[in-house]
């Protein structure tokens, strides 16, 4: 998608769009180019806005109408596919360049975690009564890592369970003193959104880790960690999410006296492990 200039233009103007047009752009970028190839009305319905809002976005991008916009989408997607095919046929994969791009993107992600932002996240994770972490189909790995590591530093750190009945029981115990950490990236998870909104309804505070296009949950967040656009490749996102999580864990540990808890954890692990006793 990123090699298609129209998709790149849409991503570039995204931060400046009004909320309704941003919802349209999010749907298009989330399922590009297919989301743009249906009717104007179906696109608007997917985004939860009116057809005139979708038309305004098309006009903002410089098109006379939706038909012209769709023609440009088709042409751009076709050219992007042909370009990728030509590159694949004429040039072998450059793993060195891929590694350099990953390093550069990771550096940008860590730079986005400014000192005030890191302080805001770490303070809430250290002071909350309980911390619940969850993510989508891939980002759940980062959520699981956060919950596991944080549980070694303080009590009350948990991963949000998977089934609706289990999540309902977890919600019974959530309140204003609790924090939910949600990892939500394209394609944004409806299950994550349902749990977060229910938790917010019970007063829980939200720390949201999302991408440059922003999860629909962004307006619900007390603290928003917005990873740069370079974190949106097919492999890089999990690397970036884990790196940010590590940074957050280090900052949180500095606010806690966890030495005795960690010593107890090590002792209990040895007692429960036959090979280590």
C-alpha positions in Angstrom: 0.0 0.0 0.0 2.7 2.5 0.9 4.2 2.5 -2.6 0.8 3.7 -4.0 1.1 7.5 -4.2 -2.6 8.0 -3.5 -2.5 5.9 -0.4 0.6 7.8 0.7 -1.2 11.2 0.1 -4.1 10.0 2.2 -1.8 9.0 5.0 0.1 12.3 4.8 -3.1 14.4 5.2 -4.7 12.1 7.8 -3.5 14.1 10.9 -5.1 17.3 9.6 -8.5 15.8 8.7 -11.7 16.6 10.6 -13.0 13.6 12.6 -15.6 12.5 10.0 -13.2 12.5 7.1 -10.5 10.9 9.3 -13.0 8.0 9.9 -13.4 7.6 6.1 -9.6 7.7 5.6 -9.1 5.1 8.4 -11.4 2.7 6.7 -9.7 3.2 3.3 -6.2 2.8 4.7 -7.2 -0.2 6.8 -8.4 -2.2 3.7 -6.7 -0.5 0.8 -7.5 -0.5 -2.1 -10.6 -2.7 -1.6 -12.5 -0.4 0.7 -12.4 2.4 -1.9 -13.8 0.3 -4.7 -17.4 -0.2 -3.5 -20.1 2.5 -3.5 -19.8 5.8 -1.8 -22.7 5.0 0.5 -21.2 1.6 1.6 -17.9 3.4 2.3 -19.6 6.0 4.4 -21.6 3.3 6.3 -18.4 1.4 7.1 -17.0 4.6 8.6 -20.2 5.5 10.4 -20.5 8.9 8.7 -22.7 10.4 5.9 -22.0 10.1 2.2 -21.4 13.9 1.9 -18.6 13.5 4.4 -16.9 10.9 2.2 -17.5 13.3 -0.8 -15.7 16.1 1.0 -12.7 13.9 1.6 -12.6 13.0 -2.1 -12.8 16.7 -3.0 -10.0 17.6 -0.5 -7.8 15.1 -2.3 -8.4 17.0 -5.5 -10.9 14.8 -7.3 -14.0 16.0 -9.1 -16.1 13.1 -7.9 -16.0 9.6 -6.4 -15.7 7.9 -9.8 -12.5 9.9 -10.5 -11.2 8.9 -7.1 -11.9 5.2 -7.7 -10.2 5.4 -11.1 -7.1 6.8 -9.4 -7.2 4.1 -6.7 -7.4 1.3 -9.4 -4.6 2.9 -11.4 -2.4 3.4 -8.4 -2.9 -0.1 -7.0 -2.2 -1.6 -10.5 1.0 0.4 -10.8 2.1 -0.5 -7.3 1.6 -4.2 -8.0 3.5 -3.9 -11.3 6.3 -2.0 -9.6 6.7 -4.7 -6.9 6.7 -7.4 -9.5 9.4 -5.7 -11.5 11.5 -5.1 -8.4 11.1 -8.7 -7.4 12.1 -10.0 -10.8 15.0 -7.7 -11.4 16.6 -7.3 -8.0 17.0 -9.9 -5.2 15.9 -8.9 -1.7 18.3 -6.6 0.1 18.4 -7.9 3.7 20.9 -5.2 4.6 18.6 -2.4 3.5 15.7 -4.1 5.3 17.7 -4.2 8.5 18.7 -0.6 8.2 15.0 0.5 7.6 14.0 -1.5 10.7 16.8 0.2 12.8 15.8 3.6 11.5 12.1 3.0 12.2 12.8 1.7 15.7 14.9 4.7 16.4 12.0 6.9 15.4 9.6 4.9 17.5 11.8 5.3 20.6 12.3 9.0 19.9 8.5 9.4 19.9 8.5 8.3 23.6 9.4 11.6 25.0 10.3 12.0 28.6 6.9 13.6 29.6 5.0 10.9 27.8 7.1 8.1 29.3 6.6 9.7 32.8 2.9 9.8 32.3 2.7 6.1 31.3 5.0 4.9 34.0 3.4 6.9 36.8 0.0 5.5 36.0 1.3 1.9 35.8 3.1 2.3 39.2 0.2 3.9 41.0 -2.9 2.1 39.7 -4.7 -0.3 41.9 -4.7 -2.8 39.1 -3.4 -2.8 35.5 -5.2 -4.8 32.7 -3.5 -5.2 29.3 -5.0 -6.3 26.0 -4.4 -6.2 22.3 -5.6 -7.4 18.9 -4.6 -10.6 16.9 -0.9 -9.7 16.8 -0.5 -6.9 19.3 -1.8 -9.2 22.0 1.7 -10.5 22.2 2.9 -7.1 23.4 0.0 -6.9 25.9 0.9 -10.3 27.2 4.6 -9.3 27.6 3.6 -6.2 29.5 1.3 -8.1 31.9 3.8 -10.8 32.6 6.7 -8.5 33.2 4.7 -6.0 35.2 3.4 -8.8 37.4 7.0 -9.3 38.6 7.2 -5.7 39.6 3.9 -5.1 41.3 0.7 -6.9 42.3 -2.5 -6.6 40.3 -1.1 -6.7 36.7 -3.2 -8.9 34.5 -3.9 -9.8 30.9 -7.5 -9.3 29.9 -9.0 -12.8 29.3 -10.2 -13.8 25.9 -13.9 -14.9 26.0 -16.9 -12.6 26.6 -17.9 -14.2 29.9 -14.4 -14.0 31.2 -14.1 -10.4 30.2 -17.5 -9.6 31.8 -16.2 -11.0 35.1 -13.0 -8.9 34.8 -15.1 -5.8 34.2 -16.9 -6.4 37.5 -13.8 -5.5 39.4 -12.7 -2.5 37.3 -13.1 1.1 38.7 -11.6 4.6 38.6 -8.4 3.4 40.4 -7.6 0.9 37.6 -5.7 1.3 34.3 -6.3 -0.5 31.0 -3.4 -0.6 28.6 -4.7 -1.3 25.1 -2.5 -2.0 22.0 -4.7 -1.2 19.0 -3.3 -1.1 15.4 -4.8 -1.4 11.9 -6.9 -3.4 11.5 -8.4 -2.1 14.7 -9.9 -4.8 16.9 -13.7 -4.6 17.6 -13.2 -6.9 20.6 -10.6 -4.5 22.1 -12.9 -1.5 21.5 -15.8 -3.2 23.2 -13.8 -4.1 26.3 -12.2 -0.7 26.6 -15.5 1.2 26.2 -17.0 -1.0 28.9 -14.1 -0.4 31.2 -14.2 3.3 30.6 -17.9 3.2 31.4 -16.9 1.8 34.8 -14.4 4.7 35.3 -11.1 2.9 34.4 -8.4 5.0 32.8 -7.0 4.1 29.4 -3.4 4.1 28.1 -3.6 3.5 24.4 -0.7 2.4 22.2 -1.6 2.9 18.6 -0.3 3.8 15.1 0.0 7.0 13.1 -3.6 6.7 11.9 -4.9 6.4 15.5 -7.3 3.8 16.8 -11.0 4.8 17.0 -10.3 4.6 20.8 -7.9 7.6 20.7 -10.6 10.0 22.1 -11.0 7.6 25.1 -7.4 7.7 26.1 -6.0 9.5 29.1 -2.5 8.9 27.7 -2.0 8.3 24.0 1.2 6.6 22.7 1.1 7.2 19.0 3.8 5.3 17.1 5.1 6.9 13.9 4.1 5.8 10.5 7.4 3.9 10.0 6.1 1.4 12.5 3.4 0.3 10.1 5.2 -2.3 8.0 4.3 -6.0 7.9 7.0 -7.1 10.3 8.1 -4.0 12.2 5.1 -3.3 14.3 5.6 -6.0 16.9 9.3 -5.1 17.2 8.3 -1.5 17.8 5.6 -2.4 20.3 7.9 -4.6 22.3 10.6 -2.0 22.3 8.2 0.6 23.6 6.9 -1.8 26.2 10.4 -2.5 27.4 11.0 1.2 27.8 7.8 1.6 29.7 8.7 -1.3 32.0 12.1 0.1 32.8 10.6 3.5 33.7 7.9 1.9 35.8 10.4 -0.2 37.7 12.3 2.9 38.6 9.1 4.1 40.4 8.7 0.9 42.4 10.6 -0.9 45.1 10.3 -4.3 43.6 13.5 -5.9 44.9 11.8 -8.1 47.6 9.0 -9.1 45.2 11.5 -10.1 42.5 13.5 -12.1 45.1 10.3 -13.8 46.3 9.4 -14.6 42.7 12.8 -16.2 42.0 12.6 -18.3 45.2 9.1 -19.5 44.4 10.1 -20.3 40.8 12.9 -22.5 42.1 10.6 -24.2 44.6 8.1 -25.0 41.9 10.6 -26.2 39.3 11.8 -29.8 39.8 14.9 -29.2 37.6 16.0 -26.2 39.7 15.4 -27.6 43.2 
